[in-house]
Amino acid sequence: MLKILFDNVNFQSLSGPNSFGRKLATSLINKKHKLVGIQDNPDIQLSFIQATNKVTNLVQRLDGIYFNTDQDWHHLNLPIYETYKIADAVIFQSNFNKKLTENFFGVPKDSYVIHNGTDIGIIKSVPKLQHTILDEFEDVWCCASNWRPHKRLEENIHYFLEHTEENSCLVVAGDVSNLNYNLNSNRVLFVGNLDWLQLISLYNRSKYFIHLSFLDHCPNVVIDARAAGCNIICSSSGGTKEIAGKNSTIIQDIDWDFRPLKLYSPPKLDFNKKIEYNSDSNIDINYTSDQYLDVFHNVLRNN
């Protein structure tokens, strides 16, 4: 049994890193490991993004770094880099994330790529979303995000409208009030923020999940939607394609040179440019937690 300190994680938060942290912690507890505080002499400190301070063998879990030139990206990266330098091992959530971070920070002491995972059993047990409006359509598409310009909601909608007939609808989950986008289509349904179980219910009802985000890392919404059986449509940039699964549709994005850029001004996509990318990554959270445990044991052996 390992005593594990989850550092810089808020299990009550619905954000991507924190929601993944909650799933990972549950899986580790189910495998008889113990989550402890600083006072309990942990064997491993798993710090999400950056450490509050180093108290024991430190594994840093990274979900991305800053490179948006509309922000003070260098300053924002400093505390992440400080942890990166002292970490006994770094876990990147995608190969893209590894290349990005090493380009900015250099090669760490020890590193691993471990894709995010989800609880497939719970997802399969959630009933499909039932609603009279959805019953009017044959096929349900969906997308979900914390919507910001680089998530490309407008491109998602354009792709849907150009590739479907009147018997299909697109359900958009998430707050879109901060986006300046006018749309006149009764086939695109905006439902606002949904909790996790509501999202899973929507995914279980949907045939396609579309995520044309620019330079995303390893989005949990895509992993959850894939686990629910959705066919994934995503862009080639970033790490999303790595977890899109078989039969996914990958739209060619720009080839990024890892130089800082205006993240919130993403280039337009040409929907006719599709690429082959056969990814069949294991997205079961129990497999993911086994990989984390392997890292923890490696660190303990090396120290």
C-alpha positions in Angstrom: 0.0 0.0 0.0 1.3 3.4 -0.9 0.5 6.6 1.0 -0.2 9.2 -1.7 -0.5 13.0 -1.3 -2.6 14.6 -4.0 -1.2 18.1 -4.1 -2.8 21.2 -5.8 -6.0 19.2 -6.5 -9.6 20.3 -5.6 -11.8 17.3 -5.7 -14.9 19.5 -5.5 -14.0 21.4 -8.7 -15.5 20.5 -12.1 -12.5 21.7 -14.1 -10.6 19.2 -16.3 -7.6 18.5 -14.2 -9.5 18.3 -10.9 -12.2 16.0 -12.4 -9.5 13.7 -13.7 -7.8 13.9 -10.3 -11.0 12.7 -8.6 -11.3 9.7 -10.9 -7.7 8.8 -10.5 -7.9 9.1 -6.7 -11.0 6.9 -6.6 -9.3 4.2 -8.7 -6.2 4.3 -6.5 -8.3 4.0 -3.3 -10.2 1.0 -4.9 -6.8 -0.6 -5.3 -6.2 -0.3 -1.5 -3.8 2.7 -1.7 -4.3 5.5 0.8 -4.7 9.2 0.2 -3.0 11.1 3.0 -2.0 14.6 4.1 1.4 16.1 4.7 1.3 15.1 8.3 1.0 11.4 7.5 4.4 11.0 5.9 3.3 10.3 2.3 5.4 8.0 0.1 4.6 9.9 -3.0 3.5 13.5 -3.7 1.5 13.8 -6.9 1.4 17.5 -7.8 -1.0 18.6 -10.4 0.6 21.4 -12.6 2.7 22.9 -9.8 3.7 21.9 -6.3 2.7 23.9 -3.2 6.0 22.8 -1.7 8.0 19.6 -2.0 7.5 17.3 1.0 8.5 13.9 -0.4 9.2 12.0 -3.6 7.6 14.3 -6.1 5.8 13.4 -9.3 4.5 16.3 -11.4 1.4 15.8 -13.5 1.2 18.3 -16.4 -1.8 19.1 -18.5 -0.2 21.9 -20.6 1.8 25.0 -20.2 1.3 28.6 -21.4 2.1 29.9 -24.9 -0.6 32.4 -25.7 1.1 35.7 -26.6 -2.0 37.6 -25.4 -1.0 36.6 -21.9 2.3 37.0 -20.0 3.0 33.4 -20.8 6.6 33.4 -19.6 5.6 34.7 -16.1 2.7 32.2 -15.9 5.0 29.3 -16.7 7.5 30.1 -14.0 5.9 28.3 -11.1 5.2 25.3 -13.3 8.9 25.3 -14.4 10.1 25.5 -10.8 8.3 22.3 -10.0 9.5 20.7 -13.2 13.1 21.3 -12.2 12.7 19.6 -8.8 10.3 16.8 -9.8 11.6 13.2 -9.5 9.4 12.4 -12.5 7.0 14.2 -14.8 3.8 12.7 -16.2 2.6 14.2 -19.5 -0.9 13.5 -20.5 -0.1 13.2 -24.2 2.8 12.9 -26.6 2.0 16.4 -27.8 2.1 17.7 -24.3 5.6 16.1 -23.8 7.0 17.7 -27.0 5.5 21.1 -26.2 6.8 21.2 -22.6 10.3 19.9 -23.5 10.5 22.5 -26.2 10.0 25.3 -23.6 11.5 23.7 -20.5 14.0 21.2 -21.7 14.1 17.4 -20.9 13.2 16.5 -17.3 15.0 14.1 -15.1 12.5 11.3 -15.8 9.2 11.4 -17.7 6.3 9.4 -18.9 3.3 9.8 -21.2 0.1 8.6 -19.6 -3.2 9.5 -21.3 -6.2 10.4 -19.1 -8.8 7.8 -18.3 -12.4 7.5 -17.2 -14.7 5.1 -15.3 -16.1 3.2 -18.2 -18.3 1.1 -15.9 -20.1 4.1 -14.5 -20.5 5.6 -18.0 -22.1 2.5 -19.4 -24.5 2.4 -16.5 -25.9 6.0 -17.0 -29.2 6.0 -18.9 -29.4 7.7 -22.3 -30.8 11.2 -22.2 -34.5 11.3 -22.9 -36.2 14.4 -24.3 -39.1 15.0 -26.7 -37.0 17.5 -28.7 -34.3 14.9 -29.3 -37.0 12.4 -30.3 -37.7 14.6 -33.4 -34.3 13.7 -34.8 -32.7 10.5 -36.0 -29.1 11.3 -35.1 -27.8 13.3 -32.2 -24.4 15.0 -32.3 -22.9 16.8 -29.3 -20.0 18.9 -28.1 -19.1 20.2 -24.7 -16.4 22.5 -23.4 -15.5 25.5 -21.2 -16.0 27.6 -24.3 -13.2 30.0 -25.3 -12.2 31.0 -28.8 -9.6 28.3 -29.4 -12.2 25.6 -28.7 -13.7 26.6 -32.1 -17.4 26.3 -31.3 -18.2 28.1 -34.6 -16.2 25.5 -36.6 -17.9 22.7 -34.7 -21.3 24.1 -35.8 -20.2 24.7 -39.4 -18.9 21.2 -39.7 -22.1 19.8 -38.3 -24.4 21.9 -40.6 -22.3 21.0 -43.7 -22.1 17.2 -43.0 -25.7 16.4 -41.9 -29.2 16.4 -43.1 -32.4 17.7 -41.5 -32.8 14.6 -39.4 -29.8 15.4 -37.2 -29.3 17.8 -34.3 -26.3 19.1 -32.5 -26.5 19.6 -28.7 -24.0 22.2 -27.4 -23.2 21.8 -23.7 -21.4 24.6 -21.8 -21.8 28.3 -21.3 -21.6 30.2 -24.6 -22.5 33.7 -23.3 -18.9 35.0 -23.7 -18.8 34.1 -27.4 -20.0 36.6 -30.0 -21.7 34.2 -32.4 -25.1 34.4 -34.0 -26.8 31.3 -35.4 -30.2 30.7 -37.0 -30.8 26.9 -37.0 -33.3 24.9 -35.1 -31.0 21.9 -35.4 -28.4 23.4 -33.0 -29.6 23.2 -29.4 -27.8 25.1 -26.6 -28.3 23.6 -23.2 -25.8 25.5 -21.0 -23.7 23.9 -18.3 -24.5 20.3 -17.4 -23.1 18.3 -14.5 -21.0 15.2 -15.2 -23.8 12.7 -15.1 -25.9 14.9 -17.4 -23.1 15.1 -19.8 -22.6 11.3 -19.8 -26.3 10.8 -20.4 -26.1 13.2 -23.4 -23.0 11.3 -24.7 -24.8 8.0 -24.4 -27.6 9.3 -26.5 -25.3 10.8 -29.1 -23.7 9.2 -32.2 -21.0 11.8 -32.8 -18.9 14.0 -30.5 -17.2 16.9 -32.3 -14.2 18.7 -30.8 -12.3 20.8 -33.4 -10.3 22.6 -30.7 -7.0 24.2 -31.6 -3.9 22.8 -29.8 -5.8 21.0 -27.0 -3.9 18.6 -24.8 -5.9 15.5 -23.7 -9.5 16.7 -23.2 -11.5 14.7 -20.7 -14.8 15.4 -22.5 -13.4 13.5 -25.5 -12.4 10.6 -23.4 -15.8 10.4 -21.7 -17.6 10.7 -25.0 -15.5 8.0 -26.6 -16.2 5.8 -23.6 -19.9 6.4 -24.1 -19.5 5.1 -27.7 -19.5 8.3 -29.6 -17.5 8.6 -32.9 -15.0 11.4 -32.4 -14.4 14.2 -34.9 -11.4 16.4 -33.9 -8.6 18.5 -35.4 -5.1 17.1 -35.9 -3.4 19.8 -33.8 -2.5 19.1 -30.2 -3.0 15.8 -28.4 -6.7 15.1 -29.0 -6.1 12.8 -31.9 -4.1 10.5 -29.6 -7.2 9.6 -27.6 -9.9 9.8 -30.4 -10.0 6.1 -30.9 -10.8 3.9 -33.9 -13.1 5.2 -36.6 -12.5 8.8 -35.6 -12.4 11.6 -38.1 -9.3 13.9 -38.0 -9.4 17.3 -39.7 -6.0 18.6 -40.8 -4.9 21.6 -38.8 -1.7 23.7 -39.1 1.7 22.2 -38.3 2.7 24.2 -35.2 6.4 25.0 -34.7 6.0 25.3 -30.9 6.5 29.0 -30.9 4.2 31.2 -28.8 1.2 32.4 -30.7 -2.2 34.0 -30.4 -4.1 31.0 -29.1 -7.5 32.7 -29.2 -7.1 33.5 -32.9 -7.0 29.9 -34.3 -6.7 29.4 -38.1 -9.8 28.3 -40.1 -10.1 24.6 -40.9 -10.6 23.1 -44.4 -13.1 20.3 -43.7 -12.1 18.5 -46.9 -8.6 17.9 -45.5 -8.9 14.7 -43.5 -5.9 12.6 -42.2 -5.5 9.0 -41.2 -4.6 8.5 -37.5 -5.3 5.2 -36.0 -5.2 5.6 -32.2 -6.6 2.9 -30.0 -5.4 4.2 -26.6 -6.7 2.5 -23.5 -9.0 5.0 -21.7 -10.0 2.9 -18.7 -9.1 4.7 -15.5 -8.0 1.5 -13.9 -5.4 1.1 -16.6 -4.4 4.7 -16.2 -4.0 4.3 -12.4 -1.9 1.2 -12.9 0.5 3.3 -15.1 0.6 6.0 -12.4 1.5 3.3 -9.9 4.3 2.1 -12.1 5.7 5.6 -12.1 5.4 5.9 -8.3 7.2 2.6 -7.8 10.0 3.6 -10.2 10.5 6.8 -8.4 10.7 5.0 -5.0 13.2 2.5 -6.4 15.4 5.2 -7.9 15.3 7.3 -4.7 
